């Protein structure tokens, strides 16, 4: 298969997966609960926090020209409204090293993990959750925006709703309310990102994952493959959410009557006469 000129080919990580030592977020707490589904602690990860330059060089040697990584919110803002200059300087070095390899950066501002203090206040259920998240995004883009050509505000918000509020993974609150709140949080965050870019004369391109149903968009409207992939994802999310609400997907054995005349409570099936 031939790829067009300028095609971006790379891989992706999240900070909690690879950095190691992210002890100030809700996933770290989840990993250390006796009832946790986590098989082991994230621990030191692969020590990407210290070995990022070597890791980037390795990726470049494999032919990658792009890389998606995330910034750990709990490092940037370890306490409410308290931003760490040390953490910001670290991620500036990380993004600078990535740019020097010639790879294009795709930066995720929130990849599942929440700072402990944010989770303790209710996470996405907190009344000021959107404002707090927007404040964090504004600070990161103000400090590092010139090094982030592409930005993803929230990684897979539909999965946060599904796994975090229906299946019991962090933040582990089985309530559906944050689905809308999480989707809404992307809007002011994205506005802040774009405002920074306009002020600095940086192109306003941004990357966001889309929520399911009506707000899901394909990567390329003209691509049949993209349209089919988006439709399949919508169907999967929809079936999963319905099954967790106690309803079966349309068309399933439990979700349909075997006959249009099958008995319902309080209803008498029509009688058919003999055809002899």
Long-range contacts (C-beta under 8 A, 24 or more apart in sequence): 8-65, 8-66, 8-104, 9-63, 9-64, 9-65, 9-66, 10-59, 10-64, 10-65, 10-66, 10-67, 10-68, 10-103, 10-104, 10-106, 11-59, 11-64, 11-67, 11-68, 12-67, 12-68, 12-69, 12-106, 13-48, 13-67, 13-68, 13-69, 13-70, 14-69, 14-70, 14-108, 14-111, 14-112, 14-113, 14-155, 15-69, 15-70, 15-71, 15-72, 15-75, 15-111, 15-113, 16-42, 16-45, 16-70, 16-72, 16-111, 16-112, 16-113, 17-42, 17-45, 18-45, 18-46, 18-48, 18-55, 19-45, 19-47, 19-48, 19-49, 19-72, 20-44, 20-45, 20-46, 20-47, 20-48, 20-49, 21-45, 21-49, 22-72, 22-74, 22-75, 22-113, 24-74, 24-75, 24-78, 24-115, 24-116, 25-72, 25-73, 25-74, 25-113, 25-114, 25-115, 25-116, 25-119, 26-113, 26-114, 26-115, 26-116, 26-119, 26-123, 26-170, 26-171, 26-172, 27-112, 27-113, 27-170, 29-116, 29-119, 29-170, 30-169, 30-170, 30-172, 37-168, 37-169, 49-90, 52-94, 52-97, 52-98, 53-97, 56-97, 56-98, 56-101, 56-103, 57-101, 59-101, 59-103, 60-101, 60-102, 60-103, 64-103, 65-102, 65-103, 65-104, 66-103, 66-104, 66-105, 66-106, 67-98, 67-103, 67-104, 67-105, 67-106, 68-105, 68-106, 68-107, 68-108, 68-152, 69-94, 69-98, 69-105, 69-106, 69-107, 69-108, 70-107, 70-108, 70-109, 70-110, 70-111, 70-155, 71-107, 71-108, 71-109, 71-140, 71-144, 72-113, 73-109, 73-110, 73-113, 73-114, 73-115, 73-118, 73-136, 74-113, 74-114, 74-115, 74-116, 76-136, 76-139, 76-140, 77-115, 77-136, 77-139, 78-115, 79-117, 80-117, 80-118, 80-132, 81-135, 83-139, 88-140, 88-143, 88-144, 91-144, 92-143, 92-144, 92-147, 95-144, 95-147, 95-148, 96-147, 99-147, 104-149, 104-150, 105-147, 105-148, 105-149, 105-150, 106-149, 106-150, 106-151, 106-152, 106-207, 107-144, 107-148, 107-150, 107-151, 107-152, 108-151, 108-152, 108-153, 108-154, 108-155, 109-136, 109-137, 109-140, 109-151, 109-152, 109-153, 109-154, 109-189, 110-153, 110-154, 110-155, 111-155, 112-155, 112-160, 112-164, 112-170, 113-170, 114-170, 114-171, 119-170, 119-171, 122-173, 123-171, 123-173, 123-178, 124-160, 124-171, 124-178, 124-181, 124-182, 124-185, 125-173, 125-175, 125-177, 125-178, 125-181, 129-181, 129-185, 130-181, 130-184, 130-185, 130-188, 131-188, 133-185, 133-189, 134-185, 134-188, 134-189, 134-192, 137-189, 137-192, 137-193, 138-192, 138-196, 141-192, 141-193, 141-196, 141-197, 142-196, 145-193, 145-196, 145-197, 145-200, 145-202, 146-200, 146-202, 149-203, 149-205, 150-205, 150-206, 150-207, 151-193, 151-206, 151-207, 152-206, 152-207, 152-208, 152-209, 153-185, 153-186, 153-189, 153-190, 153-193, 153-206, 153-208, 154-182, 154-185, 154-186, 154-189, 154-208, 154-209, 155-209, 156-209, 157-182, 157-183, 157-185, 157-186, 157-209, 157-211, 158-209, 158-211, 158-212, 158-237, 162-237, 162-240, 162-241, 166-240, 166-241, 166-244, 167-244, 179-211, 182-211, 183-211, 183-215, 212-237, 212-238, 213-238
